[in-house]
Amino acid sequence: MSDLPPFGAEEELLLVDRETGAPRGRAGTVRDEADGDLDGELRTEQVETATAPHHSADDLADDLRRRRHEARDAARASGVDVAALATSPVGPDGGSESVAEGRYGRIADRFGAIATSQLTNGQHVHVEVASPEEGVGVLDRVGPWLPVLRALAANSPHWRGLDTSYASYRSVVWSRWPSAGPTRVFGSLEAYDAAVEAMLATDTVLDDAMVYFDARLSRELGTVEIRVTDVSLEVDDAVLVAVLARALVTTASRAFRDGGPLPTAPVEALRLAHWRAARWGLTEELVDPRTGRPAPAGEVLDALRHHVADALADAGDTDRAADGLARLLADGTGSERQRSATGKADGDPAAAAHDAVARFLPG
């Protein structure tokens, strides 16, 4: 349909030692090898890719693969490897961790250990909206469904060499930022802008780029940015997250234009829904956005698919979404696949890192 928006994805990636799987702070060298096609992040053990906007999921998948190829080639030319891990399975050794300079260094000076221990990687999906006013209408309506995205994208069971018992421990670490998390229903662009201005007025965050809402407006790009998910272990997982995120935004945009009702779940309940998603992923019950009560994960995934069915159909993504969700239920999230790799290696967390490198771009 004519209102089907283009979308794109950013992936934060982990640089790892090719032998031990431990994080390696080589971002500057890797970026130089990539001739500017990679961005830096808070930590020197990270690089970031960003696709162009696309209308087709197939085109997005091709772009993600191309940029992963570029990242892998640049990493290997720099003597390291790269993996789509939301946290490192292997603890750092010998003081290898360091924070990038410039703005990131200023963030570290202000926030201390929150920043210096923040070795986490996410996937951000940008979906074009017609206006900032519509964007806020979208933010208000997608909030109850974001914990479901968090659960299906869970890919961070380990922290510094230990199994945390969480599916998405990145979510826990990320929540330490005082500006992070779910948001209330704003009701208008004016209310959204007033909230951001009030945050900046406290002189706590450095700038509006540090407004780390789970979903936010990106005025420069004209998009809604969905920021809630772990980076995906495999490209097919990343495409599924992006397809579902676009379908949620499209569905919410249409509801906004039609004057559809706003959700009523309080932000306090949303925080608990996010915690459950981070704790168990798809292995236990999720909070059903329709009722606010726990329900089997498969049932909640079916509810999500039904909620965005028209948007998926218009994009030609119905089968892709159905097949991807069925695969996650059968094979497990990235977190479960990481645990399977460590289990086969008698609990050695390095096995998860090496398996992630192999899954980064199979073949």
ABEGO torsion letter per residue (X at the ends): XAABBBBBBBBBBBBBBAAAGBBBBAAAAAAAAAGGABBBBABAABBBBBBBBBABAAAAAAAAAAAAAAAAAAAAAAGBBBBBBABBABBBBGGABBBBBEAAAAAAAAAEAAAAABBBBBBBBBBBBABAAAAAAAAAAAAAAAAAAAAAABABABBGGBBAGBABAAAAAAAABAABEBBBBAGBAAAAAAAAAAAAAAGABABAAABABABBBBAAAGBBBBAABBBBABAAAAAAAAAAAAAAAAAAAAAAAAGBBBBABBAAAAAAAAAAAAAAEAABBBBBAAAGBBBBAAAAAAAAAAAAAAAAAAAGAAAAAAAAAAAAAAAEBAAAAAAAAAAAAGGBAAAAAAAAAAAABBX
